[in-house]
Amino acid sequence: MTEYRIRYTRNDMPEGYVGDTSKWAHTPSEAVKLLLQKNPDKTGTCVFKRGGSGKILSVQEITQH
């Protein structure tokens, strides 16, 4: 398994807020699914498991030295 860093914005937080979390998964798409209730729609808006909506900004693999 690989660790992924996911950056996101939330509509229920103040302007300019960027959330950051890390998840362990086999693929980047599986890591994002751990945060969301359903897949993002065509505009990129998604609903998070803990409520609220927002957008996923980036998903990057964390390399261990």
NORVENQUI-V420843 format. One record per backbone hydrogen bond with DSSP energy under -1.0 kcal/mol. CO is the residue of the C=O (numbers start at 1). NH is the residue of the N-H. E is the energy in kcal/mol with one decimal. If there is no record, write none. Layout:
CO:NH:E
CO:NH:E
This chain:
2:25:-2.6
3:62:-2.9
4:23:-2.3
5:60:-2.4
6:21:-2.2
7:57:-2.7
7:58:-1.6
8:19:-3.1
9:55:-1.3
14:17:-1.8
19:8:-2.0
21:6:-3.2
23:4:-3.1
25:2:-2.7
27:31:-1.7
28:32:-2.0
29:33:-1.8
32:35:-1.7
32:36:-1.1
35:49:-2.7
41:44:-1.7
45:41:-2.5
46:54:-1.9
47:37:-2.7
48:51:-1.6
52:48:-2.1
53:11:-3.1
54:46:-2.7
55:9:-2.5
58:7:-2.3
60:5:-3.3
